[in-house]
Amino acid sequence: MNKRDLERFKKLLLEQRERLQGNQRKALAGDIHLDPDDFPDEIDTASSEINLQFTGRLREREQGLLSKVSTALRKIDDGEYGECVNCGEDIGVKRLRARPVAELCIDCKSEQEKLERRTA
């Protein structure tokens, strides 16, 4: 991978990290809360609880993605970005454009998904 592509991916990952961290700051600042006094009946309360649970799941997924973004940025700094962790081959630039945090080349990812389908 050339230096220009690496810089482009680094910029993209840094922007993604900033956006995810901004979402975390909002959540920690109390943007998400459930006040029972705001709801006149059980249906409103249940609806709000479902929304709160959904938001919580989104935050968990974002935390996982944030971890992957940090790993990808470290790999760029270490000169290991774009290498498949399974076979060591280069991950295609097209795949990295679609998923900058990808750790597996398309062949290894396809094989992983086949195994997961068989065991599920």
N, C-alpha and C positions, 0 to 999 in steps of 0.2 A: 504494500500500500504506500502511496506517495505521501509526502509531507503535507501537501495541500488538502488531501482527503482527511488526513489525521486532524488537521486544524479545524476543518469543517465539522467533523464528528465531535471534537472536543467542545467547540462552541455550542453545538446542538445539545450535547449532554449537560453542559453548564447551565444553559437556559432551562432545560428540563428539571435539573436539580433545584434551581432557584424557584421555579413554579411549585414544585412539590413541597419544598420547605415553607413557602408562603402559605400553602394550604394547611400545613402542620401548625404554623403560627396562629392561623385563624381558629383552628380547632382548639388549641391550647388557650387562646384568649377568651374562650367561652362563647364562640359563635354558635355552638351546638349545645342546646339545653332543652330540657323538658320541664315545664312548670305546670303542675296539675291544675292550678287556678285558671289557666288560660283556656281550659276545655270544659264546655258545659255538659257533655255527656260521654258515655263510654266509647262510642264509635269514634268521636274526635280523638279521644285519648289513645285508642288502639291504633288509629291511623298515624298519629304522631310517633308512637312507639315504633311502628314499622319503619317509618321514615328515618328515625334515629338509628335503628339497627342497620338499615341500608347504608346510611352515611358512615356508620362505624366500620362496616365491611369495606366500603370504598377507601377509608383511611388506612385500614390494614393492608389493602392491596397497594396503595400508594407508598406505604412504608417499605414494602417488599421491593417495589420498583426503585425507590430511592436508594436502597442498598445495592441494587444491580447497577444503577447509574454511578454510584461511588466506586464500585468495583471496576467498571469500564473506564472511568477517569484514571484510576490508579494504573490500570493496564496500559493506557496511553502513555502515562509518565514513565512506566517501566519498559516501554517498547514491546509489549506483548499483545497489544490490542489487535483484534482481527484474526487471532489464532484460535482454532477449535481446541477446546480443553480436552476433548476426547481423542482425536486422531492427530492433532498438531498441524493439520493443513490450514491454509488460509480460508477464512470465511469470506465469501464473495461480497464485493462492495454493494451490489444490489440488495443482498440480504441485510447488510448493516444499515443501508439507507431505510429499509423497511422496519428494522428493529435494531437500533444502535447498541442495545445492551445484549445482543445475541452472543452466546458463549459457544454455540455449536454450529458447525457448518450445516448446510442443508441436508446432506446425506446422513450425518449423525443424528440430526434432529428428526428426520423422517424415520430412522430406525428406532429412536427412542419412543416416538409416538406409536409405532407398530407394537412395540413391546408393552406399552401402557394399555393399548386396546386389548391385547391378548390377556393381560392380567386383570383387567377391570371386570 
